[in-house]
Amino acid sequence: MEVSHHNCRWIATLTEKRMKNRILIIDDDADLNQNLGKTLRSHGFEVESIVEPMDAVAMARRFQPNLVILDVMMPGRSGYEVCKELRELTEMEHTPIIFVSAFADEKGGLYGMMQGGDDWLQKPFKPQELLMRITILLEDYER
């Protein structure tokens, strides 16, 4: 495929657009946070991650993410509870939230949507699938 000036400009615009997007990862798995953060940064996103769900609201207020990736099963507070708390913040009312879970429970995904989530992804997932979902949600969010 020949790379045209137009294609380069489109890629630069997409990268610039992503640089404005901040993603908050809330997962008690520090290794997943680190690997996922590295992947997202390599695609132009600004990323913060935390392992302690009790710190989620404070971090969201400080970081002002454009999207949240939220684990369901965490010690001390479930992702569902964190999602409800985030939705109570005026600045987070419409921020896309993607639940991630090791459980392949369809009911859990539906419950997550009822708690204010926008998408559900089962662990382990392919980074390309997550990036596609992030892109779609952020495009909808920006409209």
PyMOL commands that set and color helices and strands:
alter all, ss='L'
color gray80, all
select helices_A, chain A and resi 5-19+30-42+53-63+79-87+90-92+106-114+127-142
alter helices_A, ss='H'
color red, helices_A
select strands_A, chain A and resi 22-26+46-50+67-71+97-101+119-122
alter strands_A, ss='S'
color yellow, strands_A
deselect
rebuild
show_as cartoon
